[in-house]
Amino acid sequence: MKASRWKKITAATGGSEIAEAALVLPLAFLLLLAIYWFGRAFNVYATINHAAREGARVGVASSCGNCGNAASSPAAVAVAVTTTLQASAIDPTKISLYAPPSPIFCSGTASSNCDNSHSNITVCSQVQLTPATSPGPPVCGVSVSFQYPYSFSLPYPTNGVNLALKADVQMGAEN
């Protein structure tokens, strides 16, 4: 009696639900992991761009309001960038050097106004921000650039995916 009842139960479903779940669940899990990892990569990208903006803001601000309009040092810009990264729990020691395309410097400045000796962050001052073909005088400012490695792995036999997230921010000088 028990054997015939078991046959009826198993014959009705045929195990197709189990086979479908075995195919769909790993794909759904992979999709959820991909959403998480790409979301985290976007978060890290937004954070390093925010840090570069903070560094550029420090670079264009004068260091002293009543003692002349002396520009901030590249070391101060690097401190602003690393402090912002640390506040977001991102390791600033992983910053690697990124050389942006050669900038056009404002007239009357030396062509070597770029410094990358502080924490692999390239700080270029007196950079022309507006194209030479635009009307009006050129706007000068500061350029801050660096790259940050980001890697994520999916549950398949891969070595992971390594991305070099680049931050390249320009900001006009304050008047």
Summary of the structure (lengths in Angstrom):
residues: 175
radius of gyration: 26.8
end to end distance: 93.5
largest distance: 99.9
contacts: 463
relative contact order: 0.16
helix: 42%
strand: 24%
